[in-house]
Amino acid sequence: QSQRRGPRHDMAPEIAAAVGFVSSLLRTRGCVSEQQLRVFSGALREALTEHYKHHWFPEKPFKGSGYRCIRINHKMDPIISKAASQIGLSLPQLYQLLPSELTLWVDPYEVSYRIGEDGSICVLYEATAAKAVSSYGMLTCKNQLMLGRTSPSKNYIMTVSS
């Protein structure tokens, strides 16, 4: 993996943050072995890399945000269920292990999540690279969901380490 591809066209840190987060949710329930978690993490990393391949725009980080959004809303995200099938986890098992309402945004320079429809949005990963692109006035997946709120959300920064 060469770092000579220009100013951050590599999505590895963002995908690593997303994969680490979902894996940690599975780990906390204690029903999945470390070996299974490694296989799941590898499968999810590959699936996300392939899924985002033509939908990653570091120069316009919010372009394609809805496409890259991982969503569990009483319906399992197909990318997560595909990776989970690699370790023999069924859909009912996944629903027991993961939150019934989870939104995970994987964007260039930022990965964030929300558990529940009215939960706070928490940042998992934020790049220190200067964002030269203005995001004011753009409707991202996150902004659209926040528009319908009656009270302002509280943002907490939460970091997850592996």
Disulfide bonds with the S-S distance in Angstrom:
none
